[in-house]
Amino acid sequence: MRIQSCLDAIKKADRLVDALRLADELAVEAGRDGGVRNLRLLRSTISGPDQVTAIAAIHALAQVSDEEADQHLAELLSSDQGFIREHAAWAHDSRTPRSKSVGRLIGLVHTGGFAGMLAQRTLEDWAATVPEMITVGLEGALLGVTDEAGRYRLAETLGLVGHETAILLLERIARDTHEAETIRVAAVIALGQHPCSEDTKTYLEAIAEENDLLGQAARLTLADLASSLTPRPAPGAPGQGLTIAQLFLHADIDADLSHAGSGDTGGIATLLVRLGDALVHGHGDNPTAGTAGPEADRSSTVSRVVTLSRGGLDEAVRSLDALRQTATGHVYGRVPLLQGPMPSATAWPLRVAARRGIHRILSSMGRVDALHLRMADVGSLAAFDVARNLEIPVVFTVAPDPHAVINSMDLSGQLTRENFGNIDEVEHFWFRARLVQRMAATAAHTVFFPRPELAQDMKELVGLDMSLEPERHTVIPEGIDLQVVDRAVNEAQEHAAGHPATEPLVQLRELLARLPAERRGKPLLISVGRFHRVKGMATIVEAWAGSELQQRANLLLVGGNLRHPSPDELEQLERINALIDPGSREPSGLILSGHQPNDTVARWVAAARTGVPGLAAGSGVYVCGSLKEEFGIALLEAMASGLLVVAPDSGGPATYLEHGHTGFLTATWDTARLRAAILEALESAAVEISQERALYSRSVVEADYTVQAMARALAKVYSDVHHADVELQRELVSAP
C-alpha cells in the first residue's frame, strides 16, 4: 500500500513542483517493493489522465526488478504519446541492458529529437557492458536507413561504443566517398575518441591538408587523438594564476557582443563577456590574497578566462590554435555543434557534439582550475560530464529554473496535470529539474542569486537545503559595467541638450522617425531581451495595445532576429502580429528593432530617460515582462541609466528594486496587473521634477551590483575551490 500512498500524495500535491519532488519517494518505494499488484497499479497510472503522475509512475516502474516491468517499459518506447516515449527512454538508463529494448531505442535515435538524445544516452551507458549488442544493433540499422539525418545520428551513436567492430565501421564510413559529407564528418569526429590504426591516422593526416569540412574535422580529430595521450596537469603549480572556464552554447559570443538579443544570445552573453574581462583585468583578485606570501597571492588570482560558445568547424580550428598560444587574458573557444543553431529547448540532440567540443577545448588549455556552469541546458549537461572525466572542479550557479517557470505557469493555469506531459515534451521541465538537482548536489561549490526568501525558495522549489554544508554555498549578485552605462548616459544627455547624435543615437532617431507626426513627442516604453515566451515580449505588447498606455507612450522592443526568426522568436512575433498588424506597427506606436549590439542598446535605454529631440519625450520606463527573472542584467542597466523599471515580483529583482521608488514589482504573467504597473511607473516618471531618484537608482547599482564586485566575489570562490582541489590531490597521492 505504500506505493498507493505515494501515488495519492503526488495526485493531491497543491503545486506541480511539489509533485515532482514527491515522485522521488515513489521511485524509492517501487525499488523496495515491486510485486504484481504494484506493477499493475503503476501501469494503470501511466495510462491515466494525470500526466504528472503518469511520468512519476514510469520512473518508478524502472526501479522494479521484474521481467514484466522490462516488457512494459519496452512497450512504452513505442507509445503514441511523445512524452511517454521520452520518459521511457530516460528510465531505461537506470536498468541493466535488455535486448528487447535495444532495437526500439535505436529507432528513437534514428527519429531524433529529445527522445533520441535520451535513447542515445541510454545506449551509450549500456555499451559499457554489452558493446557487441549495441554495435550489432547499430550496424543493422545503418544497413536499413537511407535518410541523411538518421544516418548521421546512428553514426554519431556508433562513435560512443568502444568496441573494435564499431571503430572499424567508423573508419569505413569516414573513407566512403558515397556517404554524405555530414555523415563522414560525424564518423571522423567520432574517431577522435578511440585508438585508431596507423593507416587511419595516415588517412586523417592526408585529408587534414584540405580546407573543406572533412579536412577541418580531421584536424580537430587529430587534436583529440593527441590530447588523449597527454595527462592532466597537476592543479596549482606555484606562482601561476588560475584558469577559469565558463560557457553558454546557445549563442555566438564575441568580445564586441555583436549578436546580443538574437536567438538565445541574451543577458547571459553580456554577463560572460563583461565578467571574463573583469576577472582578468585585476578586478578578480582575491581580496584575502597576499596573506601567505607571493606564491599564494599569485595562485589566488584569475589570470586566464576561456568563454566557450558555439561556432563552425573552421572557427573551432582557429580558436584551438589561439587558445594554445594564450597563457593569460580573456579568450574565446568555439564548440562545433555540427548542425545549425537551435533554440535551447530543441538543442538537446547536440549533446555528443557539444561534449566532444568542450572536452577538446578544456584539454587544450592545459590546466583548468574550475569550470563555472550556470543553467540546466545541453551545454551544462555535456560540460558536467567533461569536467568529471577531466577531474575539473565545477562551480554551479543554482537557480530555481525551470522550477520557478513551472510554478508561474501552474499559478496562471497554463500548466495543469492534464497537459503537463505535452508541455514537458517541448520544454523538458522534468529532465531539467533533475539536472539542476544533480549538479547542485555534486558541484564543488554552488553560487546563488539573491532572492527575498532564498533559502525557503530553494527548499520548496528545488528541494535543496542550504543549511546543510553552508561552506559550499555563496550568494553573489550579478553585476554590470557602469562605465558602459555612464558613457551611454553622457551621450544621450548631450544629444538631448542639442549636440549632434552619435551613431547609435542616429540609428534610434531613424527608427523613431517612422512614427507618424501625432505619435512623436510621447515617452518611450522600452524592453530589451530575447524574443522567447519566458521573456514575455508579446505579453508586454498585449498589456500596451488598445489601452491607455498606447495613447500615452510608444513601445520599443529591442531583440530577436526579425529576418530569420527561430521557432521561439516566430511564436512571439505571431502573437505580436495578432495584436498589432505588421503594417500598422509604426502608426500604432510599436517599433521592433531586432537585436542590436550591447553598446547600442545601452544608448537607446539612456535615451528613453533623457528623450530624443523632436521624436520622443523623456521620462520613459523600462519594462521587463519575463515570467521569471533570476536577477536581471538589463534591469540593472536600466536602473543605472536612471529609468524607472517594471519587473517581476519574484526572483532577484525584488532584492534590489524598491517598489514605488526605483520601480514597480508585479505579477508579469498577469496582463492586467502588468498593464497597471506600467501605467503607474509612467505616471510616476512624468511627475519627477529632479534627478534625485535617478541618481539614487544609479547609486544602488554602484554600491552592490557592478561586474567588478561580482568578479571579486567569484574570484574568492574560485580560489577556495582551487585550494580545496589541490589539498584533495595531495591527500590522494599520500594515501596508502
C-alpha positions in Angstrom: 0.0 0.0 0.0 3.0 2.3 0.3 3.1 2.8 -3.4 -0.6 3.7 -3.5 0.1 6.2 -0.7 2.9 7.8 -2.7 0.7 8.0 -5.8 -2.0 9.6 -3.8 0.4 12.2 -2.4 1.5 13.1 -5.9 -2.1 13.4 -7.1 -3.1 15.6 -4.2 0.0 17.9 -4.2 -1.1 21.5 -4.2 1.7 22.6 -6.6 3.2 20.8 -9.5 6.8 21.5 -8.2 5.8 19.6 -5.1 4.6 16.7 -7.2 7.9 16.5 -9.0 9.7 16.1 -5.7 7.3 13.5 -4.4 8.0 11.4 -7.5 11.4 10.6 -6.0 9.7 9.0 -3.0 7.6 6.9 -5.2 10.6 5.7 -7.2 12.4 4.7 -4.0 9.4 2.8 -2.7 9.0 1.0 -6.0 12.6 -0.2 -5.8 11.9 -1.7 -2.4 8.7 -3.5 -3.2 7.5 -4.3 -6.7 5.1 -7.1 -6.7 2.4 -8.0 -9.3 -0.2 -5.7 -7.7 2.1 -2.7 -7.6 3.2 -3.3 -11.1 -0.3 -3.2 -12.4 -1.1 -0.2 -10.3 1.8 1.7 -11.9 0.8 0.5 -15.4 -2.7 1.8 -14.9 -1.4 5.1 -13.6 0.7 5.6 -16.7 -2.3 5.3 -19.0 -4.4 7.7 -16.8 -5.3 11.3 -17.5 -3.0 12.8 -14.8 0.2 13.2 -16.9 2.3 14.3 -13.9 1.6 11.1 -12.0 2.0 9.1 -15.2 5.6 10.3 -15.6 6.3 9.6 -12.0 5.0 6.1 -12.5 7.3 5.5 -15.5 10.3 6.3 -13.4 9.0 4.2 -10.5 8.4 1.3 -12.9 12.1 1.5 -13.9 13.1 0.8 -10.3 11.3 -2.6 -10.2 13.5 -5.6 -10.9 11.0 -7.8 -12.8 10.6 -9.3 -16.2 7.1 -7.9 -16.5 8.5 -4.4 -15.8 11.0 -4.9 -18.6 8.4 -5.9 -21.0 6.1 -2.9 -20.2 9.0 -0.4 -20.3 10.0 -1.7 -23.7 6.4 -1.3 -24.9 6.3 2.3 -23.7 9.2 3.1 -26.1 6.6 2.7 -28.8 3.8 4.7 -27.2 1.8 7.0 -29.4 2.3 9.8 -26.8 5.6 11.6 -27.2 6.2 12.4 -23.6 5.7 8.7 -22.6 8.3 7.6 -25.2 10.8 10.2 -23.8 10.5 9.3 -20.2 10.6 5.6 -21.0 13.9 6.1 -22.9 15.3 8.0 -20.0 14.0 5.5 -17.4 15.8 2.6 -19.3 19.1 4.3 -18.4 18.7 3.1 -14.8 18.2 -0.6 -15.8 20.6 -3.3 -16.9 20.7 -3.7 -20.7 17.8 -5.6 -22.3 18.0 -6.9 -25.8 14.2 -6.4 -26.3 14.6 -2.6 -25.9 17.8 -2.0 -27.9 16.0 -2.0 -31.3 13.4 0.4 -30.1 16.0 2.7 -28.5 17.9 2.7 -31.8 14.7 3.6 -33.6 14.3 6.6 -31.3 17.9 7.7 -32.1 17.1 7.4 -35.8 14.0 9.6 -35.3 15.9 12.2 -33.3 14.7 14.9 -31.1 14.8 14.9 -27.3 13.7 11.3 -27.1 16.5 10.4 -29.5 19.0 12.1 -27.2 17.7 10.2 -24.2 17.8 6.9 -26.1 21.3 7.6 -27.3 22.4 8.4 -23.7 20.9 5.0 -22.5 22.6 3.1 -25.4 26.0 4.8 -24.5 25.7 3.6 -20.9 24.7 0.1 -21.9 27.6 -0.1 -24.4 30.0 -0.1 -21.4 28.8 -3.6 -20.5 27.3 -5.0 -23.8 29.2 -3.3 -26.6 28.7 -6.2 -29.0 24.9 -6.0 -28.6 24.8 -2.2 -29.3 27.2 -2.5 -32.2 25.3 -5.2 -33.9 22.0 -3.2 -33.5 23.5 0.0 -34.9 25.2 -1.8 -37.8 21.9 -3.4 -38.7 20.1 -0.1 -38.5 22.7 1.6 -40.8 22.0 -1.1 -43.4 18.4 -0.2 -43.5 18.4 3.6 -43.0 18.9 5.9 -46.0 17.9 9.4 -44.9 20.9 11.6 -44.2 19.8 13.0 -40.8 19.0 9.5 -39.5 22.3 8.0 -40.7 24.1 10.9 -39.1 22.6 10.2 -35.7 23.3 6.5 -36.0 27.0 7.1 -37.0 27.4 9.5 -34.1 26.0 6.9 -31.7 28.3 4.3 -33.1 31.1 6.6 -32.0 30.0 6.1 -28.4 30.7 2.4 -28.5 34.2 1.5 -27.5 34.3 -1.8 -29.5 36.7 -2.9 -32.2 33.9 -3.6 -34.7 32.4 -0.2 -34.0 35.7 1.6 -34.7 36.2 -0.4 -37.9 32.7 0.7 -39.1 33.5 4.3 -38.3 36.7 4.1 -40.3 34.8 2.6 -43.2 32.2 5.4 -43.1 34.9 8.1 -42.9 36.5 6.8 -46.1 33.3 6.1 -48.0 33.0 8.8 -50.7 29.5 7.7 -51.4 28.4 8.8 -48.0 27.0 12.3 -47.4 29.7 14.7 -46.2 27.9 15.3 -42.9 27.9 11.6 -42.1 31.6 11.3 -42.9 32.3 14.3 -40.7 30.4 12.6 -37.8 32.5 9.5 -38.3 35.7 11.4 -38.5 35.0 13.4 -35.3 34.0 10.2 -33.5 37.3 8.6 -34.4 39.0 11.1 -32.1 37.5 9.3 -29.1 39.1 5.9 -29.9 42.5 4.4 -30.6 42.9 4.3 -34.4 45.0 2.2 -36.6 48.2 3.8 -38.1 46.6 3.5 -41.5 43.6 5.6 -40.3 45.8 8.2 -38.8 47.7 8.5 -42.0 44.4 8.9 -43.8 43.3 11.6 -41.3 46.6 13.5 -41.8 46.1 13.4 -45.5 42.6 14.8 -45.6 43.5 17.3 -42.9 45.5 19.2 -45.5 42.3 20.1 -47.3 40.2 23.1 -46.2 36.8 21.6 -46.7 34.5 20.4 -43.8 36.1 17.0 -43.8 39.6 18.4 -43.6 38.6 20.7 -40.7 37.0 17.8 -38.9 40.2 15.7 -39.4 42.3 18.5 -37.9 40.1 18.5 -34.8 40.2 14.7 -34.6 44.0 14.7 -34.7 44.0 17.2 -31.9 41.7 14.9 -29.9 44.0 11.9 -30.5 47.0 13.9 -29.4 45.3 15.2 -26.3 44.3 11.7 -25.2 48.0 10.9 -24.8 48.6 14.0 -22.6 48.0 13.6 -18.8 46.1 16.3 -17.0 48.5 18.8 -15.4 48.6 18.8 -11.6 46.5 21.6 -10.2 48.1 24.7 -8.7 51.7 25.0 -9.9 53.2 27.6 -7.6 53.3 31.2 -9.0 50.6 30.5 -11.6 47.3 32.3 -11.8 44.0 30.5 -12.0 42.4 29.4 -15.3 38.6 29.5 -15.2 36.3 28.2 -17.9 32.7 29.4 -18.5 30.2 28.6 -21.2 27.0 29.3 -22.9 26.5 27.3 -26.1 23.2 28.8 -27.4 24.9 32.0 -28.6 27.7 33.4 -30.8 29.6 35.2 -28.1 32.3 37.6 -29.1 34.2 40.4 -27.3 32.0 43.0 -29.1 28.7 41.4 -28.2 27.6 41.9 -31.8 24.9 39.2 -31.7 23.2 40.3 -28.4 19.5 39.8 -28.5 19.4 37.4 -31.4 18.0 33.9 -30.8 19.2 32.9 -27.4 22.0 35.4 -27.2 20.6 37.3 -24.2 21.9 38.8 -21.0 24.0 35.7 -20.2 26.2 36.5 -23.2 26.7 40.1 -22.0 27.5 38.9 -18.5 30.1 36.4 -19.6 31.9 38.9 -21.7 32.0 41.6 -19.1 32.7 39.2 -16.2 35.6 37.5 -18.1 37.2 40.9 -18.8 36.7 42.0 -15.1 38.3 38.8 -13.8 41.5 39.0 -15.8 41.9 42.8 -15.6 42.7 42.9 -11.9 39.1 43.1 -10.6 39.1 39.4 -9.9 41.9 39.5 -7.3 41.2 37.5 -4.2 40.7 40.2 -1.5 42.2 37.8 1.1 45.3 37.1 -1.1 48.7 38.2 -0.1 48.5 36.9 3.4 50.6 33.8 2.8 53.4 35.1 0.7 53.8 36.0 -3.0 53.2 32.4 -4.3 49.8 32.1 -2.5 48.9 35.6 -3.7 49.5 34.7 -7.3 47.8 31.4 -7.2 44.6 33.1 -5.9 44.4 35.4 -8.8 42.5 34.7 -12.0 44.9 35.2 -14.9 43.0 33.4 -17.7 39.3 33.0 -18.6 38.1 31.0 -21.5 34.5 31.6 -22.6 33.1 28.8 -24.7 30.2 29.3 -27.2 29.1 27.7 -30.4 30.9 28.0 -33.8 31.6 26.2 -37.0 34.3 23.7 -37.7 36.6 26.4 -39.2 36.1 28.6 -36.2 36.8 25.7 -33.8 40.1 25.0 -35.6 41.2 28.7 -35.4 40.1 29.1 -31.8 42.0 25.9 -30.8 45.2 27.3 -32.2 44.6 30.7 -30.5 43.9 29.0 -27.1 47.1 27.0 -27.1 49.1 30.2 -27.6 47.3 32.2 -24.9 48.5 32.0 -21.4 46.7 34.9 -19.9 43.7 37.1 -20.6 40.1 36.6 -21.7 39.9 34.2 -24.7 37.1 32.6 -26.6 36.7 29.0 -27.6 34.3 27.7 -30.3 32.4 24.4 -29.9 31.4 23.0 -33.3 27.9 21.6 -32.9 28.0 20.1 -36.5 24.4 21.3 -37.1 22.8 24.7 -37.5 21.9 26.9 -34.5 19.0 25.6 -32.4 16.9 27.2 -29.7 17.9 25.9 -26.2 14.7 23.9 -25.9 15.4 21.9 -29.0 19.2 21.7 -28.8 19.4 18.6 -26.6 20.3 16.3 -29.6 23.6 18.3 -29.8 24.8 16.7 -26.5 27.5 14.5 -28.1 28.9 17.1 -30.4 28.9 19.6 -27.5 30.6 17.2 -25.2 33.4 16.5 -27.7 34.0 20.1 -28.5 34.1 21.1 -24.8 36.4 18.3 -24.0 38.7 19.3 -26.8 39.0 22.9 -25.7 39.4 22.2 -22.0 42.1 19.6 -22.8 44.0 22.0 -25.0 44.0 24.6 -22.2 46.5 22.6 -20.1 45.4 23.2 -16.5 41.8 24.4 -15.9 41.2 25.2 -12.2 37.4 25.5 -12.3 34.5 25.2 -14.7 31.6 27.5 -14.0 28.2 26.3 -15.2 25.0 28.4 -14.9 21.9 26.7 -16.2 20.2 23.4 -16.9 20.7 23.1 -20.7 22.5 20.8 -23.1 25.8 22.8 -22.6 25.8 22.2 -18.9 24.8 18.6 -19.3 27.7 18.0 -21.7 30.2 20.1 -19.8 29.4 18.5 -16.5 30.3 15.1 -18.0 33.6 16.5 -19.4 34.5 18.1 -16.0 34.0 14.7 -14.3 36.2 13.0 -16.9 39.0 15.6 -16.7 38.7 15.9 -12.9 38.0 19.7 -13.1 36.1 21.1 -10.1 32.6 22.6 -11.0 31.1 25.8 -9.7 27.4 25.8 -10.4 25.1 28.8 -10.2 21.8 27.3 -8.9 18.6 29.0 -9.8 15.0 27.6 -9.5 14.8 27.1 -13.2 12.7 25.5 -14.5 11.0 25.3 -11.1 10.0 28.9 -11.0 8.6 28.8 -14.5 6.6 25.6 -13.6 5.2 27.4 -10.6 4.3 30.6 -12.5 2.6 28.6 -15.3 0.9 26.5 -12.6 -0.5 29.6 -10.8 -1.6 31.1 -14.1 -3.4 28.0 -15.2 -1.2 27.5 -18.3 0.2 24.3 -16.9 -2.0 21.6 -15.4 -1.8 17.9 -14.5 -3.7 17.1 -17.7 -1.3 18.9 -20.1 2.0 18.7 -18.2 3.4 15.9 -20.3 2.5 17.5 -23.5 4.2 20.8 -22.5 7.1 18.8 -20.9 7.7 17.3 -24.3 8.5 20.8 -25.6 10.1 22.3 -22.5 11.7 19.2 -20.8 10.8 20.6 -17.4 11.2 17.2 -15.6 14.7 16.5 -17.1 16.0 20.0 -16.4 14.7 20.0 -12.9 16.6 16.7 -12.2 19.7 18.1 -13.9 19.7 21.1 -11.6 19.4 18.8 -8.6 22.2 16.6 -9.7 24.7 19.4 -10.5 23.8 21.2 -7.3 24.4 18.1 -5.2 27.8 17.2 -6.8 29.4 20.6 -7.6 32.4 21.6 -5.7 30.7 24.9 -4.9 27.3 26.4 -5.5 26.5 30.0 -6.2 23.1 31.6 -5.7 21.5 34.8 -6.8 19.9 36.9 -4.0 16.2 36.4 -3.6 13.9 37.7 -0.8 13.3 34.2 0.6 16.3 32.4 -0.9 16.7 29.5 1.5 12.9 28.9 1.6 12.6 29.1 -2.2 15.5 26.7 -2.7 14.0 24.2 -0.3 10.4 24.5 -1.6 11.0 24.8 -5.3 14.3 22.9 -5.8 14.4 20.7 -2.8 17.8 22.0 -1.7 18.6 22.6 1.9 21.2 25.4 2.1 21.6 24.9 5.8 23.5 21.7 5.0 27.2 22.3 4.3 26.8 26.1 4.2 30.6 26.4 3.4 29.7 25.0 -0.1 27.2 27.8 -0.8 27.8 31.5 -1.7 25.3 34.2 -2.5 26.6 36.5 -5.3 24.5 39.1 -7.2 25.2 39.7 -10.9 26.7 42.9 -11.9 27.0 45.3 -14.8 29.8 47.5 -16.2 28.9 51.0 -15.1 31.4 52.6 -17.5 29.4 51.4 -20.4 26.2 52.8 -18.9 27.8 56.1 -17.9 29.1 56.7 -21.4 25.7 56.0 -22.8 24.0 58.4 -20.4 26.5 61.1 -21.3 25.9 60.7 -25.0 22.1 60.7 -24.5 22.2 63.8 -22.3 24.5 65.7 -24.7 22.1 64.9 -27.6 19.1 66.0 -25.6 20.9 69.3 -24.9 21.3 69.9 -28.6 24.6 68.2 -29.6 24.7 66.1 -32.7 23.7 62.5 -32.2 26.3 59.7 -32.1 25.9 56.8 -34.5 23.8 54.6 -32.1 21.5 57.6 -31.4 21.3 58.3 -35.2 20.0 54.8 -35.6 17.4 55.4 -32.9 16.3 58.6 -34.5 15.8 56.7 -37.8 13.6 54.2 -36.0 11.6 56.9 -34.2 11.2 58.9 -37.4 9.0 56.0 -38.7 6.3 57.1 -36.2 3.6 59.4 -37.6 3.7 63.0 -36.5 0.9 62.7 -34.0 2.8 60.0 -32.1 6.2 61.8 -31.9 7.0 63.5 -28.6 5.5 60.8 -26.5 7.7 59.0 -23.9 9.1 55.6 -24.7 8.4 52.3 -23.0 11.4 50.1 -23.8 12.2 46.5 -23.3 15.4 44.6 -24.2 15.8 40.9 -24.5 15.3 37.6 -26.4 12.0 37.0 -28.1 11.1 34.0 -26.1 7.9 33.1 -24.2 9.7 33.2 -20.9 10.9 36.8 -21.6 7.3 37.9 -22.3 7.7 40.4 -25.2 4.3 39.5 -26.6 2.8 39.9 -23.1 4.2 43.5 -23.0 2.5 44.2 -26.3 -0.7 42.7 -25.1 -0.6 44.9 -21.9 0.1 48.0 -24.1 -2.1 47.6 -27.1 -5.5 49.1 -27.1 -5.1 50.5 -23.6 -4.5 53.9 -22.1 -0.8 53.0 -22.3 -0.9 53.0 -26.1 -2.4 56.5 -26.0 0.3 57.8 -23.7 3.5 56.2 -24.8 5.2 54.4 -27.7 6.7 51.0 -27.3 10.2 49.9 -28.4 11.1 46.3 -28.2 14.8 45.5 -28.8 15.8 42.0 -29.6 15.1 39.0 -31.8 16.2 38.1 -35.3 13.4 39.5 -37.3 14.7 38.5 -40.7 15.3 34.8 -39.9 13.4 34.1 -36.6 13.9 31.0 -34.7 10.8 28.9 -33.7 10.8 30.7 -30.3 11.1 34.1 -31.9 8.4 33.3 -34.5 6.0 32.3 -31.8 6.4 35.7 -30.1 6.2 37.5 -33.4 3.0 35.7 -34.4 1.4 36.7 -31.0 2.5 40.3 -31.5 1.2 40.3 -35.1 -2.2 39.0 -33.9 -2.4 42.1 -31.6 -0.9 44.7 -34.0 -0.9 44.1 -37.7 2.7 44.3 -39.0 1.7 47.0 -41.5 0.3 49.1 -38.6 3.1 48.8 -36.1 4.6 52.3 -36.5 1.3 54.1 -37.0 0.2 52.4 -33.8 3.4 53.4 -31.9 5.1 50.0 -31.8 8.7 49.6 -33.0 10.5 46.3 -33.3 14.2 47.0 -33.9 15.6 43.4 -33.9 18.7 42.5 -31.9 21.4 45.2 -31.5 25.0 45.4 -30.2 25.1 45.8 -26.4 26.7 49.3 -26.6 24.0 50.5 -28.9 21.3 49.1 -26.6 22.8 51.0 -23.7 22.5 54.3 -25.6 18.9 53.6 -26.5 18.0 52.8 -22.9 19.6 56.0 -21.7 17.8 58.0 -24.4 14.4 56.7 -23.1 15.3 58.6 -19.9 16.6 61.8 -21.5 14.4 61.9 -24.5 15.2 62.3 -28.2 14.7 65.9 -29.5 11.8 66.2 -31.8 11.0 62.5 -31.6 10.5 61.2 -28.1 9.8 62.8 -24.7 12.0 62.0 -21.7 10.9 60.1 -18.6 10.3 56.8 -20.3 10.0 53.5 -18.5 11.9 50.2 -18.8 9.6 47.1 -18.8 10.6 43.6 -18.1 7.8 41.2 -18.9 9.6 38.0 -18.0 7.7 35.1 -16.4 10.8 34.8 -14.2 14.0 36.8 -13.9 16.7 35.2 -11.8 18.5 38.5 -11.4 18.2 40.8 -14.4 21.2 42.4 -16.1 19.1 44.5 -18.4 17.1 45.8 -15.4 20.2 46.8 -13.6 21.5 48.6 -16.7 18.1 50.5 -17.0 18.2 51.5 -13.3 21.8 52.7 -13.7 20.6 54.8 -16.6 18.1 56.5 -14.3 15.0 54.8 -15.7 12.1 53.7 -13.6 11.6 50.0 -14.2 8.8 47.4 -14.1 9.9 43.9 -13.1 8.6 40.5 -11.9 7.7 40.4 -8.3 9.5 37.0 -7.9 13.2 36.2 -8.1 16.2 38.5 -8.0 14.6 42.0 -8.9 12.8 42.2 -5.5 16.2 42.3 -3.7 17.4 45.5 -5.4 14.3 47.2 -6.7 12.4 49.4 -4.2 8.8 49.2 -5.1 7.2 52.6 -5.7 10.6 54.3 -5.6 13.1 52.9 -8.1 10.5 50.8 -9.9 7.4 48.7 -9.6 7.2 44.9 -9.0 4.2 43.0 -10.4 3.0 39.6 -11.4 4.2 39.9 -15.0 2.3 36.8 -16.1 -1.0 38.6 -15.4 -1.6 41.0 -18.3 -3.9 43.3 -16.3 -1.5 43.7 -13.4 1.4 44.2 -15.8 -0.5 47.0 -17.5 -1.4 48.6 -14.2 2.2 48.6 -13.1 3.5 50.1 -16.3 0.9 52.8 -16.1 1.8 53.6 -12.5 5.5 53.8 -13.5 4.8 56.0 -16.4 2.7 58.4 -14.2 5.5 58.5 -11.6 8.2 59.2 -14.1 6.1 62.1 -15.6 5.8 64.0 -12.3 9.5 63.8 -11.4 10.9 67.3 -11.1 14.5 66.5 -10.2 17.3 64.0 -10.8 17.3 62.8 -7.2 15.5 59.5 -7.8 17.5 58.7 -10.9 20.8 59.4 -9.1 19.7 57.2 -6.3 18.8 54.3 -8.7 22.4 54.6 -10.1 23.9 54.6 -6.6 22.1 51.4 -5.7 23.7 49.7 -8.7 27.1 51.2 -8.0 27.1 50.1 -4.4 26.5 46.4 -4.9 25.8 45.4 -8.4 28.9 46.1 -10.6 30.6 43.4 -12.6 33.8 44.3 -10.7 32.2 43.5 -7.4 30.9 40.2 -8.9 34.3 39.3 -10.2 35.9 39.9 -6.8 33.4 37.6 -5.1 33.7 34.9 -7.7 37.5 35.0 -7.6 37.3 34.2 -3.9 35.1 31.2 -4.7 37.4 30.0 -7.5 40.4 30.4 -5.2 38.7 28.4 -2.4 37.7 25.7 -4.9 41.2 25.6 -6.3 42.9 25.2 -3.0 40.5 22.6 -1.9 41.2 20.7 -5.1 45.0 21.0 -4.5 44.6 19.6 -1.0 42.4 16.8 -2.2 45.0 15.8 -4.8 47.7 15.8 -2.1 45.7 13.6 0.1 45.1 11.1 -2.8 48.8 11.0 -3.6 49.8 10.4 0.1 47.1 7.9 0.8 48.4 4.3 1.2 
